[in-house]
């Protein structure tokens, strides 16, 4: 299976369309940093400072952007090899179905997790270079919450993988996943109180800060936020994300195992 994973990684790094999509993700993530710097002052109270830590307290839409790119990579990595019979050739060469399946799943989860963490970190680095970090939240708090995003990213990657293995056409699977991911944005359930019912509600709650106090006067005023994160929610986030993700993978393998791959 190690060779299959290496083959998947080689294909990703040597396929031009993947490279261009990754470059687009980098550009858009960078634009988020610059645009928030240029326009973010409008959302601050008069006299408050505009720093990278302020920016991070308004970060809840960036994971949505990252997940949109994850849907592309998930669907094409999982489903593209059905069209050119690569998956068929792997089985004909003596590979087990479980090996062929797990190689793609591991590659998808690894690629998506790294992409998501990179896209969430890059705008903060750009913003910090322009304005400095500030005092709204600590760097450790931001790092902790970004790292916890690994679990929602895992969960959504498994869902995309399930859809891709069922639909088997990467373009159609991508459209379906894109629509399924954005639909909850229009529904009130996205704001449900537990924060773990949907991936988007989990990510938003992980990045949500309650306002605490403002220190300073006039142009030197600085908003300080409550940086605590409910430990019960963190535990629910981890358990539910892993359990739901595993269920998606189990369903995907059940379908792949019975598929004739023709």
N, C-alpha and C positions, 0 to 999 in steps of 0.2 A: 504493500500500500504506500510505502514511502516513495517509491518511484512514481506512482500515480500522482501523488501530491506534488512532487517535483515537476512532473509534466504539466500539471495544472498551473503551477506558478510560472513555469517557463512560457506557457501559452499566454498568460495574462501580461507578463512583462514584455512579450514580443509581438503583441497584437496592437496594431496602430490605433484602432478605435478605442481600446481600453486606455491607451496612453492619452488620447485627446480628451476623453471624458474625465480622466483624472486631472489633467491640466485645467479643464473647465471648472472642476470642483475647487481647485486651488485658487483660481481667479475669482470665483464667486465668493468663496470664504474671505478672501482678501478684501473684496469690495464691501462685504458686510462690515469689516473693521473700519474702512475709510468712510463709508456712508454714515455709519453711526457716529463717527467723530464729527462729520460735517453737519448732521441733522439732529444728533442726540440732545443738543442743548435745548431744543424746543420742548423736550419732555421733562426737563429739570425745573425746579423752582428757581425763582430769581436769586442770583447770588451763589448758587451751589456750584461746586467744582465739577468738571467733566473729566473723569479719569477712567483708566481701564477697569478698576473695581466697580465704578458706577455702571459701566457697560455690562459687566458680568451680571449685575442684578436685573438686566433686561435681556437675558440670553435665551429665553425659552423657545424662540422660534428657530434658532440655529440647528438644534437636533432634527427638526422637521426637514430642513434643507439637506442635512447629511443623510437622512433616511431615504430621501428621494434618489440620491446617487447610489445608495446601497441597493435599492430595488433594481436599478439597472445592472449592477455587477452580479447580484444574486441570480437574476433571471437569465442572463447571458452565460454565466459560468455553468449553471445547472442544466440549462435547456439547449444550448447551442450545439452540444455534441450529439444530440439526437438527430439533427438535420444532416450532419455530415457523416453519420454512422460511426463516429469515434467510440461511443459507448458500446455499440454492437461489436466492434473490433476488439475492444478490451475483453469482453466476455468470451469471444471466440478464441482469444489467445490464452485462455485458461484462468483469467482473473475471476475472483468470486464477485457476485453482485454486491455483497456487503463492502468489499474493498473499493469497488468502483463508486459506490454510493458515498461511503465515508470520506473518500479522497476529495470529492466535490464539496461535501458539507463542511469539512474542516477548512478547506481553502476559502470557501465563502465566508465563514464566520471569522476567520483570521483577517481576510482582506477587508471586510466590512468594519470590524472593530478598529483596526489600524486607521482606516479612512475616517471613521467617525471621530476618533480621538484627535486625529490630525486637524480635521476641519474645525473642531471646537477649540483647539489650542492656537491655531494660526492667527485668527483675528485678535485674540488677546495679546499675542506677542507684538502684532502691528500696533495695536492701540497703546500698549505699554511703551513702545519706542517713541510714540508721538506725544503722549501726555504724562507718562509715568503711571505707576500702579494705583496710587491713592490709598485711602483708608476706609472705604465703605465696607469691604470685606477683606480678609487676609488672603494671601496667596495660597496658604495651606487649605483654607476653606474651598477656594475655587478648584484646587487640584483634587481634593477629596470628592467633590461633587462631579467633576468631569470623569474621574475614574469609576465612580458608581454608575455612570452612563453605559459602562460595558454591559451591564445586565439587560437594560432595555434594548441595546443594540443586538445582543445575542438573541433575544426574543423575537424581534422584528426580522432578523436575518433568517431565523428558522421558518417564520411564516412565509417569507418570500421564497424560500427554498421549496416549501411544500407546494405553493402555487406553481412554481416553475416545473416541478416534476409532474404535476397533474396536467398542465396545459401543454408543456413540451415545445412550445414555440416561443422563443425568447421575446420577440417584439410584442406579441399579444399578452404574454405573461407580465411583461413590464407595464403595459397599459393597465392591466387588471390590478396589479399590485399598487401602482400609483394611485388609482382611483380608490382602492380599498383603504389605503393609508390616509388619504386626504378627506374621505367621507366623515370620519369622526370629528374633524374640525368644524363641521356644520351642525353637529349634534350636541345637545346639552350633556350627554353622558360623558363627554370628554372632560367635564369638570367634576366628575363624581368624587365623593369625599375620601374614599379609601386610597385613591391614587394608583391602584394597581390593576384596575379592570382592563385598561387599555395601555398599550405602549406609550402613546402620546401623553396620556394623563400622568403616567409614571415619570416620564422625562420632564414634564412641566413642574411636577411637584418636587422633583430632585433639584430643580433650578430656581425654585421659588424662595424669595426672602421676604420675611415680614419686616416692615419699617420699624425702626427702633427710636431714633432720635436724630436731631440735627445739632451739630456743634459749630460754633463760630458765628460771625456776623457778616452780613453783606456779601462781598465777593469772596470771602474766605470761608463761607459756610460749607460744611461737609456732612452729607447724609451718612449715618451709620446704621447698619442693618443687623437684625438678630441673626447670628450665623449658626445657631444650633439646628441640628437636623434630628427629627424624631427617630430614635433608635428602633421603635416598633415598626415604623414605616420602612426603614432601611431593611429590616429583616424580612418584612412582607415583600418588598421589592425584589430582593435576592431570591427568595423561595419561589415566588410566583413566576418570576422571569425564567428561572431554571426549569421549573415544572412545566410551564406552558411551552417553552422552547423545546423541551424533550418530547412533549406530546406531539408537537408539529413534526419533529424529526421522525418520531415513530410512525406517524401517519404517512409521511413522505416515503419512508422505507417500505412500508406495507404496500403502497401503490407501486413503487419501483420494483419490488420483488415479484409482483404478479404481472408486471407489464411485459409484453412480448418484445418491446424495443424495436419495433419495425418502422 
